[in-house]
């Protein structure tokens, strides 16, 4: 039985942007790894980047949103430690996926961002709370309100990332963790997830979320991204 497993986001021609099929393959990979007895899992990206986010051509479709949520929940809920080996871009859904992992190893090229404000979009309460818990309140505000990036050095300084290194370093750490007591790891992960459970945004938050995603600004932001131009937001 394997003690560790490495799962790769394999869509390098799109900088590993997530579409429905990719999310479904990743969910199956995590489920298979646990079923095969893996005690730790490493998640990485093929090519030069970890994951450049959700495929924006599909982002308004309900299918992608639902399957991405299922993927994030799967990573959070598997009863073994998951280590993200991050290199290059981890943007939007890429940052969400890295945050869903329990630990993060970053190489010097790693960068994290939630560019929703540049696209006229809004992230869910889970992302806001998880980012705040992992990076701190001030950095989370900068990333969400000013769309600022978090580079590898800053991620390490803040404790958002735990170690510096490449995929090999992440896999070596995974082998170390696989030698620890698996029931302890599962129990501690369950308690950590319970403490990090999201409180509902309430009616006001839900109303704001629906208003943003249904806005003309959201359509303009995605169109501008595809056309490689600056968006013109009007607050409508």
C-alpha distance (Angstrom), angle and dihedral (degrees) to the residues before:
residue distance angle dihedral
X1 . . .
X2 3.83 . .
X3 3.78 115.8 .
X4 3.79 95.0 -157.9
X5 3.79 136.3 26.2
X6 3.80 132.0 -163.1
X7 3.79 118.2 -149.5
X8 3.80 119.1 -166.4
X9 3.80 128.3 -156.1
X10 3.79 96.0 -135.5
X11 3.79 111.9 -165.1
X12 3.81 101.9 98.6
X13 3.81 94.6 156.9
X14 3.83 86.7 67.4
X15 3.83 95.0 37.5
X16 3.82 85.1 -102.7
X17 3.81 93.0 -65.1
X18 3.78 108.9 175.2
X19 3.78 122.2 -110.7
X20 3.81 127.9 169.8
X21 3.81 95.2 -90.5
X22 3.81 93.0 48.7
X23 3.80 92.3 49.8
X24 3.80 90.9 49.2
X25 3.82 91.9 49.7
X26 3.80 90.7 50.3
X27 3.80 92.5 50.1
X28 3.81 89.6 51.0
X29 3.80 89.9 48.0
X30 3.78 92.8 54.7
X31 3.80 92.9 45.3
X32 3.82 91.9 48.4
X33 3.81 92.8 47.1
X34 3.81 92.0 54.4
X35 3.81 91.8 43.7
X36 3.82 89.3 52.3
X37 3.78 91.1 54.5
X38 3.80 103.2 -102.0
X39 3.80 111.3 167.1
X40 3.80 94.0 -164.9
X41 3.80 133.8 19.7
X42 3.80 129.3 -153.3
X43 3.80 118.5 -156.1
X44 3.80 119.3 -160.0
X45 3.80 141.2 153.8
X46 3.80 130.5 -113.4
X47 3.79 118.9 -117.4
X48 3.79 124.1 -0.7
X49 3.81 100.2 -23.8
X50 3.80 141.1 51.6
X51 3.81 96.3 -143.2
X52 3.81 129.1 -37.2
X53 3.81 92.7 -154.3
X54 3.77 136.8 -99.1
X55 3.79 117.8 -22.9
X56 3.81 98.8 -97.9
X57 3.79 92.3 -153.0
X58 3.82 86.0 69.2
X59 3.79 101.9 31.0
X60 3.82 95.8 105.1
X61 3.80 91.9 52.8
X62 3.79 115.7 101.6
X63 3.82 92.3 -138.6
X64 3.81 95.3 64.0
X65 3.79 94.0 45.8
X66 3.80 92.4 51.2
X67 3.80 96.1 45.6
X68 3.83 92.3 45.4
X69 3.80 89.3 53.0
X70 3.80 89.3 49.8
X71 3.81 90.3 50.6
X72 3.82 93.0 50.8
X73 3.80 91.1 47.4
X74 3.80 90.2 49.3
X75 3.81 92.6 53.3
X76 3.80 91.6 47.1
X77 3.81 94.9 45.8
X78 3.83 103.8 44.2
X79 3.82 105.4 112.0
X80 3.82 95.1 -126.4
X81 3.82 132.4 73.6
X82 3.80 113.7 -89.0
X83 3.81 119.4 -156.0
X84 3.81 121.2 -161.5
X85 3.81 112.6 -146.9
X86 3.79 100.1 -158.0
X87 3.80 126.9 -166.1
X88 3.78 128.2 159.6
X89 3.78 119.0 -9.6
X90 3.79 123.3 7.9
X91 3.80 98.6 171.7
X92 3.79 131.5 165.0
X93 3.80 105.7 -33.0
X94 3.81 86.5 15.0
X95 3.79 90.0 62.4
X96 3.81 89.4 44.2
X97 3.80 90.3 52.8
X98 3.81 92.5 47.8
X99 3.82 89.4 49.2
X100 3.80 91.4 50.6
X101 3.80 87.5 61.1
X102 3.79 117.8 85.4
X103 3.81 96.8 -128.9
X104 3.80 135.8 18.6
X105 3.82 130.0 -146.9
X106 3.81 113.2 -170.0
X107 3.77 132.9 -166.2
X108 3.84 119.7 -149.9
X109 3.82 92.6 -92.7
X110 3.81 95.2 56.6
X111 3.78 118.0 119.0
X112 3.79 131.0 173.0
X113 3.80 128.6 -158.4
X114 3.80 143.0 157.8
X115 3.84 100.3 -149.8
X116 3.81 95.0 -179.1
X117 3.82 92.8 123.4
X118 3.81 89.4 57.5
X119 3.79 90.7 53.7
X120 3.79 101.4 41.0
X121 3.82 91.1 -112.0
X122 3.80 136.5 123.1
X123 3.80 131.0 -141.8
X124 3.79 125.7 -134.6
X125 3.83 127.3 -99.8
X126 3.83 91.8 -101.9
X127 3.81 90.8 60.8
X128 3.80 93.5 46.9
X129 3.80 93.3 49.2
X130 3.80 95.6 42.0
X131 3.81 91.9 48.9
X132 3.80 91.6 48.4
X133 3.81 92.4 49.5
X134 3.80 94.2 47.5
X135 3.83 102.8 37.4
X136 3.81 102.6 23.3
X137 3.78 132.1 -107.1
X138 3.81 97.6 -81.2
X139 3.81 97.0 48.3
X140 3.81 90.3 44.0
X141 3.80 90.4 55.0
X142 3.80 90.8 49.5
X143 3.80 91.7 49.9
X144 3.81 94.7 46.3
X145 3.81 102.8 35.7
X146 3.81 99.9 32.2
X147 3.82 98.8 26.3
X148 3.81 89.4 -127.6
X149 3.78 120.3 171.7
X150 3.78 126.3 -124.1
X151 3.80 112.5 -140.8
X152 3.80 125.2 -155.2
X153 3.80 96.3 -97.4
X154 3.80 93.0 49.2
X155 3.79 91.9 45.3
X156 3.80 89.5 54.9
X157 3.80 93.5 44.9
X158 3.80 91.9 51.7
X159 3.80 93.6 45.9
X160 3.80 90.7 -116.9
X161 3.82 85.3 121.2
X162 3.78 120.6 36.1
X163 3.81 104.5 -159.7
X164 3.78 140.9 19.7
X165 3.79 117.3 -129.3
X166 3.78 148.3 85.5
X167 3.80 133.7 -84.9
X168 3.80 91.4 -74.8
X169 3.79 90.8 54.9
X170 3.80 90.8 49.0
X171 3.79 91.5 49.8
X172 3.81 91.5 48.1
X173 3.82 89.3 52.8
X174 3.80 89.6 47.7
X175 3.82 89.7 55.2
X176 3.81 89.3 51.5
X177 3.81 91.5 51.4
X178 3.80 91.1 47.0
X179 3.80 88.2 64.5
X180 3.81 92.5 59.2
X181 3.79 124.1 89.2
X182 3.84 107.3 -72.1
X183 3.81 95.1 -154.4
X184 3.80 90.0 53.7
X185 3.80 90.7 50.9
X186 3.80 92.2 48.3
X187 3.80 92.5 47.1
X188 3.79 95.1 47.3
X189 3.80 91.5 46.2
X190 3.80 90.0 51.7
X191 3.81 91.4 51.7
X192 3.81 92.7 46.1
X193 3.80 90.3 50.5
X194 3.80 90.5 48.8
X195 3.81 91.4 52.9
X196 3.81 89.7 48.3
X197 3.81 94.7 48.9
X198 3.79 111.4 135.9
X199 3.76 120.8 -115.4
X200 3.78 111.6 -139.1
X201 3.82 117.1 -93.6
X202 3.78 92.0 -128.9
X203 3.77 126.6 -135.7
X204 3.81 94.3 -58.7
X205 3.80 93.3 53.5
X206 3.79 93.0 45.1
X207 3.81 90.4 49.2
X208 3.82 91.3 51.2
X209 3.82 91.2 48.6
X210 3.80 93.2 51.4
X211 3.80 91.9 45.0
X212 3.81 92.9 52.7
X213 3.79 95.6 46.8
X214 3.81 91.9 46.9
X215 3.81 94.9 46.7
X216 3.79 131.2 113.0
X217 3.82 86.8 -126.0
X218 3.80 90.3 62.1
X219 3.79 91.1 52.2
X220 3.81 90.4 46.0
X221 3.81 92.9 48.9
X222 3.79 93.8 52.8
X223 3.81 92.5 43.1
X224 3.80 91.2 50.5
X225 3.79 91.1 49.6
X226 3.80 91.3 53.1
X227 3.80 91.8 46.1
X228 3.83 92.7 46.3
X229 3.81 95.0 -123.7
X230 3.79 136.4 117.6
X231 3.82 112.9 -88.6
X232 3.79 122.0 -121.5
X233 3.79 107.0 -139.8
X234 3.81 119.9 -164.4
X235 3.78 102.1 175.4
X236 3.79 92.7 -110.2
